């Protein structure tokens, strides 16, 4: 087990895309991997920047790979965005959202109002990965941002790993709107620490007792380091071993994949 040098680890915060799967293709035997984590007596939580699914949809996806999870074992940037919005705006605040229907559903569950048409009461533009993105949506969002609406991005990941290769992610869409509007987005997901703070609270562990496992240096690893959490990079996703040479401080552990890390 590659984290034997960290004897105090009691909890794992595990990323999903690039760590557990490439879209519909699992990375390794996930059922055996999670059985092994249970054998080690470790608490764990799955924490992803991906805001394209609800928590229940993620639980259903993991179940297809033979892993049964309770609702509290999964968090994502859509939830974190909902928490952020609740802290900043009154219940029922109007939003214009570029994102999947699951993101809109999540934000509505936090008491926000997702508007399909433009009105003068829109407080913020929330942007995430949208598989039905159109020029019209970008135009509306850009004009709203220029008129003074706040700009919230669920996460900055520029790409998303799939079996076909890396496809444009939330960060690509957000970057386009930053250029078009001249306004910088407030980012919610990793490398910001909110997702990690949520995970630690649910795990009931301290940063020193927790290992974050991710595939992307600039989000998963950077966010964990900012939160004071131990780090492990797996090379099954976005970042490559040559990327580590230019990243400082480096992750404490580097593994080919999650299986090599825990067995």
C-alpha positions as CSV (number, residue, x, y, z in Angstrom):
1,X,0.0,0.0,0.0
2,X,1.6,3.2,-1.2
3,X,0.5,5.4,1.7
4,X,2.1,3.2,4.4
5,X,4.4,6.2,5.1
6,X,1.3,8.1,6.3
7,X,0.3,6.0,9.3
8,X,-2.3,8.4,10.7
9,X,-4.6,8.3,7.7
10,X,-8.2,7.5,8.7
11,X,-10.1,9.0,5.8
12,X,-9.9,9.3,2.0
13,X,-11.4,12.0,-0.2
14,X,-11.5,10.4,-3.7
15,X,-12.1,12.2,-7.0
16,X,-14.2,10.5,-9.6
17,X,-13.5,11.4,-13.3
18,X,-10.0,10.1,-14.1
19,X,-9.7,8.3,-10.8
20,X,-12.8,5.9,-10.8
21,X,-13.7,6.0,-14.5
22,X,-13.4,7.6,-17.9
23,X,-17.1,8.4,-18.5
24,X,-18.7,5.0,-18.8
25,X,-15.5,2.9,-18.5
26,X,-14.3,2.0,-14.9
27,X,-10.6,2.3,-14.1
28,X,-9.9,-1.1,-12.5
29,X,-12.2,-3.4,-10.5
30,X,-14.0,-0.8,-8.4
31,X,-15.9,-3.3,-6.3
32,X,-12.7,-4.9,-5.2
33,X,-11.0,-1.6,-4.7
34,X,-13.8,-0.4,-2.3
35,X,-13.9,-3.7,-0.6
36,X,-10.2,-3.2,0.1
37,X,-10.8,0.3,1.4
38,X,-13.4,-1.2,3.8
39,X,-10.9,-3.9,4.9
40,X,-8.4,-1.2,5.8
41,X,-11.0,0.4,8.1
42,X,-10.8,3.7,6.2
43,X,-13.6,6.2,6.0
44,X,-14.1,7.7,2.5
45,X,-16.1,10.2,0.5
46,X,-16.2,10.8,-3.2
47,X,-15.8,14.5,-4.1
48,X,-15.9,15.7,-7.7
49,X,-15.8,19.0,-9.5
50,X,-18.2,17.6,-12.0
51,X,-21.6,19.3,-11.7
52,X,-23.4,17.4,-14.5
53,X,-25.1,14.9,-12.2
54,X,-27.2,14.9,-9.0
55,X,-25.9,13.0,-6.1
56,X,-28.4,10.2,-6.7
57,X,-27.3,10.0,-10.3
58,X,-23.7,9.5,-9.1
59,X,-24.8,6.8,-6.6
60,X,-26.6,5.0,-9.5
61,X,-23.5,5.3,-11.7
62,X,-21.2,3.8,-9.0
63,X,-23.7,1.0,-8.4
64,X,-23.4,-0.1,-12.0
65,X,-19.7,-0.8,-11.2
66,X,-20.7,-2.9,-8.2
67,X,-20.2,-0.3,-5.5
68,X,-23.1,0.5,-3.1
69,X,-23.0,4.0,-1.5
70,X,-25.2,6.0,0.8
71,X,-26.2,9.5,-0.1
72,X,-23.7,11.1,2.3
73,X,-20.7,9.4,0.6
74,X,-20.8,11.7,-2.4
75,X,-20.4,15.5,-2.8
76,X,-19.9,17.6,-5.9
77,X,-19.4,21.2,-7.0
78,X,-23.1,21.6,-7.7
79,X,-23.8,21.0,-4.0
80,X,-21.0,23.3,-3.0
81,X,-22.3,26.0,-5.4
82,X,-25.8,25.7,-3.8
83,X,-24.2,26.1,-0.3
84,X,-22.3,29.2,-1.6
85,X,-25.4,30.7,-3.1
86,X,-27.5,30.2,0.0
87,X,-24.8,32.1,2.0
88,X,-24.8,35.0,-0.4
89,X,-28.4,35.4,-1.7
90,X,-31.9,35.3,-0.3
91,X,-34.0,32.2,-0.9
92,X,-35.7,32.4,-4.2
93,X,-33.0,34.5,-5.8
94,X,-33.2,34.5,-9.6
95,X,-30.3,32.8,-11.5
96,X,-29.4,32.3,-15.1
97,X,-27.7,29.0,-15.4
98,X,-25.6,27.4,-18.2
99,X,-25.3,23.8,-17.2
100,X,-27.0,20.4,-17.2
101,X,-30.5,19.9,-16.0
102,X,-29.1,18.1,-12.9
103,X,-27.2,21.3,-11.9
104,X,-30.4,23.3,-12.2
105,X,-32.3,20.7,-10.1
106,X,-29.6,20.8,-7.4
107,X,-29.6,24.6,-7.2
108,X,-33.3,24.7,-7.0
109,X,-33.1,22.2,-4.1
110,X,-31.1,24.9,-2.3
111,X,-33.9,27.4,-2.7
112,X,-32.7,29.2,-5.8
113,X,-34.9,30.1,-8.8
114,X,-33.5,29.1,-12.1
115,X,-34.9,31.3,-14.9
116,X,-35.3,30.2,-18.5
117,X,-35.9,33.8,-19.7
118,X,-34.1,37.0,-18.9
119,X,-35.5,39.4,-16.3
120,X,-34.3,42.4,-14.4
121,X,-34.2,40.4,-11.1
122,X,-31.4,38.0,-12.1
123,X,-28.8,38.1,-9.4
124,X,-26.1,35.8,-10.8
125,X,-25.0,33.8,-13.8
126,X,-23.9,30.3,-12.9
127,X,-21.8,28.5,-15.5
128,X,-20.8,24.8,-15.7
129,X,-20.5,22.1,-18.3
130,X,-23.5,22.2,-20.6
131,X,-23.8,19.5,-23.3
132,X,-26.5,21.5,-25.0
133,X,-24.4,24.7,-25.1
134,X,-25.5,27.2,-27.8
135,X,-24.3,30.6,-29.0
136,X,-27.6,32.0,-27.7
137,X,-26.9,30.9,-24.2
138,X,-23.4,32.4,-24.3
139,X,-24.8,35.7,-25.7
140,X,-27.4,36.0,-22.9
141,X,-24.9,35.1,-20.2
142,X,-22.4,37.6,-21.5
143,X,-24.9,40.4,-21.7
144,X,-26.2,39.7,-18.2
145,X,-22.6,39.8,-16.8
146,X,-21.9,43.1,-18.6
147,X,-25.1,44.5,-17.0
148,X,-23.8,43.8,-13.5
149,X,-24.9,40.3,-12.6
150,X,-22.5,38.2,-10.5
151,X,-20.5,35.5,-12.2
152,X,-20.3,32.1,-10.5
153,X,-18.4,29.1,-11.9
154,X,-18.9,25.6,-10.5
155,X,-15.4,24.5,-11.3
156,X,-12.4,25.5,-13.4
157,X,-11.5,22.1,-15.0
158,X,-10.7,22.9,-18.6
159,X,-11.3,19.3,-19.8
160,X,-13.2,16.2,-19.0
161,X,-11.6,12.7,-19.5
162,X,-13.7,10.3,-21.7
163,X,-12.8,7.0,-23.5
164,X,-12.5,9.1,-26.7
165,X,-10.0,11.5,-25.1
166,X,-10.3,14.8,-23.3
167,X,-13.3,17.0,-24.2
168,X,-14.0,20.6,-23.2
169,X,-15.0,21.0,-19.6
170,X,-16.5,23.7,-17.4
171,X,-13.4,25.8,-17.4
172,X,-13.5,26.1,-21.1
173,X,-17.0,27.6,-21.1
174,X,-16.2,29.8,-18.2
175,X,-13.1,31.1,-19.9
176,X,-15.0,32.0,-23.0
177,X,-17.5,34.0,-21.0
178,X,-14.7,35.7,-19.1
179,X,-13.2,36.9,-22.4
180,X,-16.6,37.9,-23.8
181,X,-17.8,39.8,-20.7
182,X,-14.5,41.1,-19.3
183,X,-15.5,39.7,-15.9
184,X,-13.8,37.1,-13.8
185,X,-15.8,34.3,-12.3
186,X,-15.9,33.3,-8.7
187,X,-15.0,29.6,-8.7
188,X,-16.5,27.2,-6.2
189,X,-15.0,23.8,-6.8
190,X,-11.4,22.6,-6.4
191,X,-8.9,24.2,-6.1
192,X,-11.0,26.3,-3.8
193,X,-11.3,24.5,-0.4
194,X,-15.1,24.4,0.1
195,X,-15.5,20.9,-1.3
196,X,-12.7,19.7,0.9
197,X,-14.1,21.4,4.0
198,X,-17.5,19.7,3.3
199,X,-15.7,16.3,3.0
200,X,-13.7,16.7,6.2
201,X,-16.9,17.6,8.1
202,X,-18.7,14.5,6.8
203,X,-15.7,12.2,7.4
204,X,-15.1,13.6,10.9
205,X,-11.4,13.6,10.3
206,X,-8.8,16.3,10.6
207,X,-6.7,17.3,7.5
208,X,-3.7,15.5,9.0
209,X,-5.7,12.3,9.2
210,X,-7.0,12.6,5.6
211,X,-5.6,11.7,2.2
212,X,-7.0,13.4,-1.0
213,X,-6.7,11.3,-4.1
214,X,-7.0,13.0,-7.5
215,X,-5.8,13.0,-11.1
216,X,-5.5,16.7,-11.7
217,X,-2.6,18.7,-10.1
218,X,-4.1,22.2,-10.6
219,X,-7.5,21.3,-9.0
220,X,-7.5,18.1,-6.9
221,X,-3.9,18.4,-5.5
222,X,-3.8,22.2,-5.2
223,X,-7.1,22.3,-3.4
224,X,-6.1,19.6,-0.9
225,X,-2.8,21.3,-0.3
226,X,-4.6,24.6,0.4
227,X,-6.8,22.7,2.9
228,X,-3.8,21.1,4.6
229,X,-4.8,17.6,3.5
230,X,-2.3,14.9,2.5
231,X,-2.2,14.3,-1.3
232,X,-1.9,11.4,-3.7
233,X,-1.9,11.8,-7.5
234,X,-3.0,9.0,-9.7
235,X,-1.8,9.0,-13.3
236,X,-5.0,7.5,-14.8
237,X,-6.5,10.8,-15.7
238,X,-5.5,14.3,-16.6
239,X,-2.0,15.0,-15.1
240,X,1.1,13.1,-16.3
241,X,4.3,12.3,-14.5
242,X,6.2,15.0,-16.5
243,X,3.7,17.6,-15.2
244,X,4.8,16.8,-11.7
245,X,8.3,18.1,-12.5
246,X,6.9,21.6,-12.9
247,X,4.5,21.5,-10.0
248,X,5.6,22.6,-6.5
249,X,5.1,21.4,-3.9
250,X,4.7,17.9,-5.5
251,X,2.0,15.5,-4.3
252,X,3.3,13.3,-1.5
253,X,2.4,10.1,-3.3
254,X,2.2,9.2,-7.0
255,X,0.5,6.0,-8.2
256,X,-0.5,4.7,-11.6
257,X,-4.1,4.3,-10.5
258,X,-6.3,3.9,-7.4
259,X,-5.8,0.1,-7.3
260,X,-2.0,0.5,-7.0
261,X,-2.6,3.0,-4.2
262,X,-4.7,0.8,-1.9
263,X,-3.4,-2.7,-2.6
